[in-house]
Amino acid sequence: MQGDFPWEPLLELLHRNDVVCRGILGEKVATQGLGPYDEDDFDHFLEDCGIQVTDLHDSIPSAFVLGREEWEPDELEAAIEARRGRNLRVYSQEMVVASLALGADLFGV
């Protein structure tokens, strides 16, 4: 797509900020969906950062990362309900990349 941001090369570089990545997301996140990255590619990127990746329905960590599409609203709602009364952060894939590029959590946590 013309004019689209070149997302792919960022994953090759940003995993070098693995300490920052774990500081932002924690040691474990749940992911679902794709866009701008393929879900498997993004999961591998997070694993390269030293983060354990699970599915929304497998585990309920304190951070979720969603792609632009192909995520299940019912599963997300169930996961949010399971975390009721506890901290929860929901990121888009782009928010994770932006946080790593900045070296700080966009939520300011």
N, C-alpha and C positions, 0 to 999 in steps of 0.2 A: 504494500500500500504506500503510495507516494506521500511523503511528508510525515510518515509514522516514525516515532522515536526508535532508534536502533537498540532495542532492549537486550538482545542476545549477547553482545560482547560484555555487558556488565556482569553477568554471572561468572564469566571467566576471571574477572578481576576481584570482585567484591568478597569472595569467600576468603580472601587474604585478611579481611577484617573480622576473622572468626571470633575474637574476644569481644569486639564491639557487638557483633551479631548476637552472641549469647547474652551479652549484657542487656540488649534491647528485648529480645524475644524470650529469653530463659533457656533452659536445657531441653525443653520438650514443647512442641507445638502440634496442633492439628491442622491439616490442610485439606482443601477440596477445591476443585474447579481448575480451569485453565484460562490463560490470557492475562497478561501478554505472553506468559511462558506456558509451555506444556507442563502439566502437573508433575509428571515424573521428573522432568529436568529440574523444576524448581525444588522438588523434594530432595533430589541429589545435591543440589546447591546447598540446601539447609544442612544436609548430612555432612557435607564437606566443611561446614562451619562448626561441626560438632554438636548439632542439635538433633535430638531424637524426633522423628516425624511419625505421626499417627493419623488415622482417619477420624473424622468428627464422631463417628459412631463407636470407635474403639476405645477412646480415652477422652477425658475432659481436662486438658491442660488449661492454663490461665491465658493462653494466646491462641487465636485462630488466624490462619492466613487463607484468604479466598481469592480465586481467580475471577475474572470478569464474567465467566459463564460456566455452565455445566456443574454448578453446585446445587445441592438439594436444600431448598428452604425448610422442609420439614425436619431434616436432620440438624440443620443449624438451629432452628427453634428449640428442638429437644436438647441440644447441647447447651444452649443458653439457659434453658430452664434448669438443667442439671447443675449449673454454676450459680444459681440464684443465691444472693447473699454473699457471694465471694467476688473478688476482682476478676474481670474479664476484659481482654483487649482483642478487638477484631481488626485485622489489617487486610488491605488488599496486597497483592503481590507488589504493586508499584510503591505502596507505602513502605514495605520492607526495604526495597531497593533504595528509595529516597532516604530512609533513616540511616542505612549503611553508608550511603554516599556522603551524608552530612556528619556521620559519626555520633548521632544522637537520636533518641526516640522521638518521632513526630508527636506523640501524645504527651511528651514532656514528663514522663514518669521517671 
